[in-house]
Amino acid sequence: MLRYTVRRLLQLVLVMFVLSILLFFWLRSLPGGPVSALLGERATAESRAQLEKVLGLDQPVIVQYFKYLGRVLTGDFGQSTGVAPGTDVMDVFFTRFGATIELAVGAIVLALLFGIPLGYYAARRKGGFLDTGLIITSLIGIAVPVFFLAFLLKFVFAVRLGLLPPSGRQTAGIGATRVTGLFILDGVLTREWDASWDSVRHLILPWIALATIPFAVIFRITRASVLEVQGEDFVRTAEAKGLTNSTIRSRHVLRNAMLPVITVTGLQTGALLVGAVLTEKVFAYPGLGEALAIGFTKKDYPVMQVVIIAAAAVFVIINTLVDLAYALVDPRIRTR
């Protein structure tokens, strides 16, 4: 297991290196650029040439890449030119990373809390009213665009009913103490319960909007997997031995059905961490998704490079953790 983990970590380094090359050249092939975004329509040839020299964009792309790689190896990822002009990119990243973590983790937890139990009970009652209703609900969850659902939730619960905040991460002027950058956790650690609850209220609507697709996927995978496992020979053998229903369900059915669920949960978590662009834009939530959207609009190369590479790292790391979780759930993998 240790050798396998080390091998996957080495693959992570290789993936990051190859991605950095592809990403660097791709971003610089896009029309426009930071110079046009910064100077606007009134830019003169002289001002453009001067700013390109300052940003190092007057040199060949290959030279720009190796200079960029040299700076990265020393911990210098550059400065933002659009999201937060003049601010170190890593400061922008870490300022927003906690917000995206809270949003994505809350959404995937919500999806798991409802997706796995409902998928299991739907499989146990295949063809029944509950099963049919949940299948229709999951199809709607997949079919409805996230941005439309986000706008709908915001209009109904924030604008019309006024039950929840319509945007932001925390109410201005609440005076909360910052410790970790995770506002909910900060409120718990400092026992500022009002600040923690205020952050939760700001996240309820984004959580629901972002959790719909993962919930639908996890529900369908759980249901299909439980239906498949229930028909296996080892389940019938366990029933013939006279084992209790609770033992059969927990040790034989649910545990074996969780293998594909673990895989899809890992993939959905990676997607949520970096795919919350639309949700963050609708709710004006200051996370990495919003930073990436602003970065694309203003051609902020340093911010886009850091966010996209971090997204790739998240996917590879989560896939590695999923493979390790497989070994914990299925003893046959540990034996091999």
Backbone hydrogen bonds, N-H to C=O, Kabsch-Sander energy under -0.5 kcal/mol:
donor,donor_aa,acceptor,acceptor_aa,energy
5,T,1,M,-2.3
6,V,2,L,-2.5
7,R,3,R,-2.2
8,R,4,Y,-2.1
9,L,5,T,-2.0
10,L,6,V,-2.2
11,Q,7,R,-2.0
12,L,8,R,-1.8
13,V,9,L,-1.8
14,L,10,L,-2.0
15,V,11,Q,-2.8
16,M,12,L,-2.4
17,F,13,V,-2.0
18,V,14,L,-2.5
19,L,15,V,-2.6
20,S,16,M,-2.2
21,I,17,F,-1.6
22,L,18,V,-2.3
23,L,19,L,-3.3
24,F,20,S,-2.1
25,F,21,I,-2.1
26,W,22,L,-2.3
27,L,23,L,-2.6
28,R,24,F,-1.4
29,S,26,W,-1.2
30,L,27,L,-1.1
37,A,33,G,-2.1
38,L,34,P,-2.4
39,L,35,V,-2.7
40,G,36,S,-2.1
42,R,39,L,-0.5
43,A,40,G,-1.0
48,R,44,T,-2.4
49,A,45,A,-2.3
50,Q,46,E,-2.3
51,L,47,S,-2.3
52,E,48,R,-2.6
53,K,49,A,-1.7
54,V,50,Q,-2.0
55,L,51,L,-2.5
56,G,52,E,-0.7
57,L,52,E,-2.4
58,D,52,E,-0.9
59,Q,56,G,-0.7
64,Q,60,P,-2.3
65,Y,61,V,-2.4
66,F,62,I,-1.9
67,K,63,V,-2.0
68,Y,64,Q,-2.4
69,L,65,Y,-3.0
70,G,66,F,-2.1
71,R,67,K,-2.0
72,V,68,Y,-2.4
73,L,69,L,-2.1
74,T,70,G,-0.6
74,T,71,R,-0.8
75,G,72,V,-1.9
76,D,71,R,-3.0
77,F,75,G,-0.8
80,S,87,T,-3.1
86,G,80,S,-2.5
87,T,84,A,-2.4
89,V,78,G,-2.4
91,D,88,D,-0.5
92,V,88,D,-1.8
93,F,89,V,-2.7
94,F,90,M,-2.7
95,T,91,D,-1.9
96,R,92,V,-1.5
97,F,93,F,-2.0
98,G,94,F,-0.9
100,T,96,R,-1.9
101,I,97,F,-2.4
102,E,98,G,-2.3
103,L,99,A,-2.1
104,A,100,T,-3.0
105,V,101,I,-2.8
106,G,102,E,-1.7
107,A,103,L,-1.8
108,I,104,A,-2.4
109,V,105,V,-2.4
110,L,106,G,-2.2
111,A,107,A,-2.2
112,L,108,I,-2.3
113,L,109,V,-2.7
114,F,110,L,-1.5
115,G,111,A,-3.0
116,I,112,L,-1.6
118,L,114,F,-1.7
119,G,115,G,-2.0
120,Y,116,I,-2.4
121,Y,117,P,-2.6
122,A,118,L,-2.2
123,A,119,G,-1.7
124,R,120,Y,-2.0
125,R,121,Y,-1.2
126,K,123,A,-1.1
128,G,125,R,-2.2
131,D,125,R,-0.5
132,T,128,G,-2.4
133,G,129,F,-2.5
134,L,130,L,-2.4
135,I,131,D,-2.1
136,I,132,T,-2.2
137,T,133,G,-2.2
138,S,134,L,-2.5
139,L,135,I,-2.2
140,I,136,I,-2.2
141,G,137,T,-2.3
142,I,138,S,-1.7
143,A,139,L,-2.4
144,V,140,I,-2.7
149,L,145,P,-2.2
150,A,146,V,-2.6
151,F,147,F,-2.3
152,L,148,F,-2.4
153,L,149,L,-2.9
154,K,150,A,-2.4
155,F,151,F,-2.5
156,V,152,L,-2.5
157,F,153,L,-2.3
158,A,153,L,-0.6
158,A,154,K,-1.3
159,V,154,K,-2.1
160,R,155,F,-2.9
161,L,156,V,-2.4
163,L,157,F,-2.1
164,L,157,F,-1.5
168,G,283,F,-1.8
174,I,171,T,-1.3
179,V,177,T,-0.5
183,F,181,G,-0.8
186,D,182,L,-3.0
187,G,183,F,-2.0
188,V,184,I,-1.6
189,L,185,L,-2.9
190,T,186,D,-2.4
191,R,188,V,-0.6
192,E,187,G,-1.8
193,W,191,R,-1.3
195,A,192,E,-0.5
196,S,192,E,-1.9
197,W,193,W,-2.7
198,D,194,D,-2.1
199,S,195,A,-1.8
200,V,196,S,-1.9
201,R,197,W,-2.4
202,H,198,D,-1.6
203,L,199,S,-1.1
203,L,200,V,-0.6
204,I,200,V,-1.3
205,L,201,R,-0.5
207,W,203,L,-2.9
208,I,204,I,-2.3
209,A,205,L,-2.5
210,L,206,P,-2.6
211,A,207,W,-2.1
212,T,208,I,-0.8
215,F,211,A,-2.6
216,A,212,T,-2.3
217,V,213,I,-2.5
218,I,214,P,-2.9
219,F,215,F,-2.8
220,R,216,A,-2.2
221,I,217,V,-2.5
222,T,218,I,-2.5
223,R,219,F,-2.6
224,A,220,R,-2.5
225,S,221,I,-2.5
226,V,222,T,-2.7
227,L,223,R,-2.3
228,E,224,A,-1.9
229,V,225,S,-2.5
230,Q,226,V,-2.4
231,G,227,L,-0.7
231,G,228,E,-0.7
232,E,229,V,-2.1
235,V,232,E,-0.5
236,R,232,E,-1.5
237,T,233,D,-2.5
238,A,234,F,-1.9
239,E,235,V,-2.2
240,A,236,R,-2.3
241,K,237,T,-1.7
242,G,239,E,-1.1
243,L,238,A,-1.8
248,I,244,T,-2.3
249,R,245,N,-2.6
250,S,246,S,-2.3
251,R,247,T,-2.5
252,H,247,T,-0.7
252,H,248,I,-1.3
253,V,248,I,-2.6
254,L,249,R,-3.5
255,R,250,S,-0.7
256,N,252,H,-0.8
257,A,253,V,-2.1
258,M,254,L,-1.0
259,L,256,N,-0.9
261,V,257,A,-0.7
262,I,258,M,-2.7
263,T,259,L,-1.6
264,V,260,P,-2.3
265,T,261,V,-2.3
266,G,262,I,-2.1
267,L,263,T,-2.0
268,Q,264,V,-2.5
269,T,265,T,-2.4
270,G,266,G,-2.1
271,A,267,L,-2.0
272,L,268,Q,-2.3
273,L,269,T,-2.1
274,V,270,G,-0.9
275,G,271,A,-2.0
280,E,276,A,-2.6
281,K,277,V,-2.1
282,V,278,L,-2.5
283,F,279,T,-2.1
284,A,281,K,-0.8
285,Y,280,E,-2.5
287,G,285,Y,-2.3
288,L,96,R,-0.5
291,A,287,G,-1.8
292,L,288,L,-2.7
293,A,289,G,-2.2
294,I,290,E,-2.5
295,G,291,A,-2.6
296,F,292,L,-2.3
297,T,293,A,-1.9
298,K,294,I,-2.6
299,K,295,G,-0.5
299,K,296,F,-0.5
300,D,295,G,-2.5
301,Y,299,K,-1.5
304,M,300,D,-2.3
305,Q,301,Y,-2.7
306,V,302,P,-2.0
307,V,303,V,-2.5
308,I,304,M,-2.4
309,I,305,Q,-2.2
310,A,306,V,-2.3
311,A,307,V,-2.0
312,A,308,I,-2.1
313,A,309,I,-2.3
314,V,310,A,-2.3
315,F,311,A,-2.1
316,V,312,A,-2.3
317,I,313,A,-2.6
318,I,314,V,-2.7
319,N,315,F,-2.3
320,T,316,V,-2.0
321,L,317,I,-2.4
322,V,318,I,-2.4
323,D,319,N,-2.1
324,L,320,T,-2.0
325,A,321,L,-2.4
326,Y,322,V,-1.9
327,A,323,D,-1.2
328,L,324,L,-1.2
329,V,325,A,-2.0
330,D,326,Y,-3.1
333,I,330,D,-1.2
334,R,330,D,-0.9
335,T,331,P,-2.0
336,R,332,R,-2.1
